[in-house]
Amino acid sequence: MHDPVADTPTPAAHDAYDTLVRRFARMGHIANALGILGWDKDTMMPSGAADSRAESIATLSVLHHGIMTTPDMADLLAAAPEPGDAWQAANLQEMRRLHAHAMAVPPDLVEAASRAASRCEMAWRTARRDSDFASLLPYLEDVLARTREIAHAKAEALGLSPYDALLDQYDPGTRQADIDPVFRRLSTQLPGLIADALEHQRAHPAPALPRGPFATAAQAALGQEIMRTVGFDMARGRLDVSLHPFCGGAEDDVRITTRYEEGDFLNALMGVVHESGHALYEQGLPRAWHSQPVGAARGMSLHESQSLLMEMQVCRSAEFMTWAAPVIATALGGDIQSPEWSADTLHRQVTRVRPGFIRVDADEVTYPAHILVRYEMETALINGQMTLHDLPGAFNARLYDLLGLRVTEDRLGCLQDIHWPSGSWGYFPTYTLGAMIAAQLREAAQKACPTLMEDIARGDFSTLLTWLRTHVHHRASSAAMRDIVRDATGAPPGPDAYLRHLRHRYCGQ
Amino acid sequence: MHDPVADTPTPAAHDAYDTLVRRFARMGHIANALGILGWDKDTMMPSGAADSRAESIATLSVLHHGIMTTPDMADLLAAAPEPGDAWQAANLQEMRRLHAHAMAVPPDLVEAASRAASRCEMAWRTARRDSDFASLLPYLEDVLARTREIAHAKAEALGLSPYDALLDQYDPGTRQADIDPVFRRLSTQLPGLIADALEHQRAHPAPALPRGPFATAAQAALGQEIMRTVGFDMARGRLDVSLHPFCGGAEDDVRITTRYEEGDFLNALMGVVHESGHALYEQGLPRAWHSQPVGAARGMSLHESQSLLMEMQVCRSAEFMTWAAPVIATALGGDIQSPEWSADTLHRQVTRVRPGFIRVDADEVTYPAHILVRYEMETALINGQMTLHDLPGAFNARLYDLLGLRVTEDRLGCLQDIHWPSGSWGYFPTYTLGAMIAAQLREAAQKACPTLMEDIARGDFSTLLTWLRTHVHHRASSAAMRDIVRDATGAPPGPDAYLRHLRHRYCGQ
């Protein structure tokens, strides 16, 4: 069928790269449309529009996939001469990687997997509510089977192991062989570190927080003020409300969300700074390469490093609270003089350690334990070393090893996350890789700019942002994540800076 | 180029219709996406996203056009056997009409016209501000030339006159030969009617309105309450704010906007009921035919009749204000007992007659004069009976005939509207055709349901909505507009009911 966005006849080799650039630009424009439609679905869309919206999103996704899988695409990718320019060469390489991912999986498997995921997500909502793993099992078996088929198909096409092929979808270039030693190291250190942190915390009880209610409008105005302060460009983005905070939207239109509770302003605020970290990365990508593969963010680990650097490394620090405490008190009508609005109070509140069952509620110290469990489970399941029947037992045993908590209901254990039911296998490790990279980048930035944290204590984020723009944001996908981290910090992603950070902040070491 | 949304190979004749249904459904899903992206552009989008959004909208429009102009489309439309079912037959007929419109104009002319319009819109903003027609002239010459080329190309393809070919884009099936006698009749009656209305009004001076400020939030809450009352389904739509009120969005997601002034709550409220009239039409279209041509609204005249029936015929009536006055007073913190919040005060305020230069500010009685002038000008210009050099003089002379106002600056005359600079020629008559049809439908509904206005005086819109659903909304594009109006009212669109309505409401006759 004739496609008006095509450039037929297939051009000669010397035009091949230009043709590819035009096609990927069109895919980028469709992706931007999908970004806004997705944001709208979670923030603005009336409930009755769900089916109509699903049809539009599906149609645009098919059109996007259709451009990627055009029959002459492989010829163009093969015919295109290696560009002399490094960015163009990296762009062509990314085009080839994305094309390989798209072509590796037969359309009927894509469809079967997406149907299995939709069914499983439905079953999961009930199963989690009823803490009934047995009722989810047949659906999750189906999702896992399809995911493993996809993993093997991509492994074949990309010359990777099945788990690495899944990982590569979220974190290009990262391999299980890179993660295993790092996570092993973490898992040996974590239990002792958590014990020390709790011990240290007992010696420093947290003072009482100011009591609400805090009007949503005032919290939103405060959120926007903080966004502007950390460097968010309000002319190229927005702040809105959704059930779960996220960063979405499109190029030059980065939209973050949070959720307000009138009784607790810190949750919404930490949501805003976390998503602002993601947004600053998107807003900092080189505009000259918009809508080209090389211009995209370099995977989920580095993306999460940007949100965690902003939230955990910077905005939960004593220095940030030195500047922020009076700003927050003023915005929420509190008394700047009173101890409950002091920087010390707020800092200690946002650094409380409370081991718990729920990953998304976990603090900075216990969070990695939740990820280590999930990573070990999903690698074993994908690699066929474990079956889903054994998942709850294995999950709970491992959580006990790491956190000392006994799961009594699966809704507090392996049923709590939507990732596996929705088919997102290979995603979990990026959270903790991101946390480690965040600490590593912060240490490097601090070393390069000794005034970094003093500047932040004055509400001046330009030192931090300038460094991040140069060493992370502006590089986009022009290099592998490991190389971006190595160039920025002198070492590949590792746990040392992260462990130093946790011991320093939580154990007073 | 391979297109994944195609169904290759081209199917046998007996499948042709089903194939067309699938393709038009896909175009419908893209149109829904474009509807949300357009709404977002005017309500939510940050300024910096303008270019990125324009790229996305252009790409989706090209994809939509590409499906319509697929080479085998003509064969499919020819091969499809006449369906026995009347709706399917009407659907096929609409498919052929839309395809003919799309194929009639060569792509390079479409592009040249759109470039000319963009340039002219830019020039128009300055020219209107400076009231400098001469500076606009070369750009408007270019737009008119391209528009006439398009008109002749479509006239050729559709077997219509050039002006009718343009009109057919906005109001399928309506012809200049239908409009001329009706508008001539109107133009002979209007000056006298306006004089009588002003005379009658002098005898009944309007009481003072309540003074503001009226908080935007309170006005918005009132707007939503009125929307629900008139029958707007809030689960399938929204109310938001934009510079100019509009009704947009998508299927099952009809989004209207208004603009709030703290000093005047009636403007925003009348904007809400006007757009709600459009929205009720969209929400009342048969869901079984969503995303099919036959399921779409039947042209701009009938669409405008729905907004004007709700705003002018119903919500500016004494009966509506009997119900609404206390609701409005309560919502805006007014005193229900005080005369300035009485139904009589509000009714008389929303039926004031004030001849003026600006069309969009015109009242119900003088509005048609603005349309008659524009219709006479654009038909003469498209049919080559006049040149743009003569436009200002002719425009001002004709406005003086009809309204007795002398235009001293073109920004108050032929420079005030964006329609011509943006290439929307053949659109203006649908406003006044809509006003006439609205009066005709209201009379017919009243005759069929004698309690219609008493029900509205109790805030019960179900009588009206039920009648409109049956006689207008549910018919969608299954018949020509003239036939829908004739079936509903016993006569084709004409000026009589409209003139009766104006004389009754404004001249006490």
Chai-1 contact restraints between the chains, C-beta under 6 A:
chainA,res_idxA,chainB,res_idxB,connection_type,confidence,min_distance_angstrom,max_distance_angstrom,comment,restraint_id
A,M1,B,D3,contact,1.0,0.0,6.0,A-B,restraint_1
A,M1,B,A6,contact,1.0,0.0,6.0,A-B,restraint_2
A,M1,B,T8,contact,1.0,0.0,6.0,A-B,restraint_3
A,M1,B,T70,contact,1.0,0.0,6.0,A-B,restraint_4
A,H2,B,T70,contact,1.0,0.0,6.0,A-B,restraint_5
A,H2,B,P71,contact,1.0,0.0,6.0,A-B,restraint_6
A,D3,B,M1,contact,1.0,0.0,6.0,A-B,restraint_7
A,D3,B,D3,contact,1.0,0.0,6.0,A-B,restraint_8
A,D3,B,G66,contact,1.0,0.0,6.0,A-B,restraint_9
A,P4,B,V62,contact,1.0,0.0,6.0,A-B,restraint_10
A,P4,B,G66,contact,1.0,0.0,6.0,A-B,restraint_11
A,V5,B,V62,contact,1.0,0.0,6.0,A-B,restraint_12
A,A6,B,M1,contact,1.0,0.0,6.0,A-B,restraint_13
A,T8,B,M1,contact,1.0,0.0,6.0,A-B,restraint_14
A,R26,B,T59,contact,1.0,0.0,6.0,A-B,restraint_15
A,H29,B,E55,contact,1.0,0.0,6.0,A-B,restraint_16
A,H29,B,S56,contact,1.0,0.0,6.0,A-B,restraint_17
A,H29,B,T59,contact,1.0,0.0,6.0,A-B,restraint_18
A,N32,B,S52,contact,1.0,0.0,6.0,A-B,restraint_19
A,N32,B,S56,contact,1.0,0.0,6.0,A-B,restraint_20
A,A33,B,S56,contact,1.0,0.0,6.0,A-B,restraint_21
A,I36,B,D40,contact,1.0,0.0,6.0,A-B,restraint_22
A,D40,B,I36,contact,1.0,0.0,6.0,A-B,restraint_23
A,P46,B,A235,contact,1.0,0.0,6.0,A-B,restraint_24
A,P46,B,R236,contact,1.0,0.0,6.0,A-B,restraint_25
A,P46,B,G237,contact,1.0,0.0,6.0,A-B,restraint_26
A,S47,B,A235,contact,1.0,0.0,6.0,A-B,restraint_27
A,G48,B,A235,contact,1.0,0.0,6.0,A-B,restraint_28
A,G48,B,R236,contact,1.0,0.0,6.0,A-B,restraint_29
A,G48,B,D252,contact,1.0,0.0,6.0,A-B,restraint_30
A,A49,B,D252,contact,1.0,0.0,6.0,A-B,restraint_31
A,A49,B,D253,contact,1.0,0.0,6.0,A-B,restraint_32
A,S52,B,N32,contact,1.0,0.0,6.0,A-B,restraint_33
A,S52,B,A250,contact,1.0,0.0,6.0,A-B,restraint_34
A,S52,B,E251,contact,1.0,0.0,6.0,A-B,restraint_35
A,S52,B,D252,contact,1.0,0.0,6.0,A-B,restraint_36
A,E55,B,H29,contact,1.0,0.0,6.0,A-B,restraint_37
A,S56,B,H29,contact,1.0,0.0,6.0,A-B,restraint_38
A,S56,B,N32,contact,1.0,0.0,6.0,A-B,restraint_39
A,S56,B,A33,contact,1.0,0.0,6.0,A-B,restraint_40
A,T59,B,R26,contact,1.0,0.0,6.0,A-B,restraint_41
A,T59,B,H29,contact,1.0,0.0,6.0,A-B,restraint_42
A,V62,B,P4,contact,1.0,0.0,6.0,A-B,restraint_43
A,V62,B,V5,contact,1.0,0.0,6.0,A-B,restraint_44
A,L63,B,L63,contact,1.0,0.0,6.0,A-B,restraint_45
A,G66,B,D3,contact,1.0,0.0,6.0,A-B,restraint_46
A,G66,B,P4,contact,1.0,0.0,6.0,A-B,restraint_47
A,T70,B,M1,contact,1.0,0.0,6.0,A-B,restraint_48
A,T70,B,H2,contact,1.0,0.0,6.0,A-B,restraint_49
A,P71,B,H2,contact,1.0,0.0,6.0,A-B,restraint_50
A,A235,B,P46,contact,1.0,0.0,6.0,A-B,restraint_51
A,A235,B,S47,contact,1.0,0.0,6.0,A-B,restraint_52
A,A235,B,G48,contact,1.0,0.0,6.0,A-B,restraint_53
A,R236,B,P46,contact,1.0,0.0,6.0,A-B,restraint_54
A,R236,B,G48,contact,1.0,0.0,6.0,A-B,restraint_55
A,G237,B,P46,contact,1.0,0.0,6.0,A-B,restraint_56
A,A250,B,S52,contact,1.0,0.0,6.0,A-B,restraint_57
A,E251,B,S52,contact,1.0,0.0,6.0,A-B,restraint_58
A,D252,B,G48,contact,1.0,0.0,6.0,A-B,restraint_59
A,D252,B,A49,contact,1.0,0.0,6.0,A-B,restraint_60
A,D252,B,S52,contact,1.0,0.0,6.0,A-B,restraint_61
A,D253,B,A49,contact,1.0,0.0,6.0,A-B,restraint_62
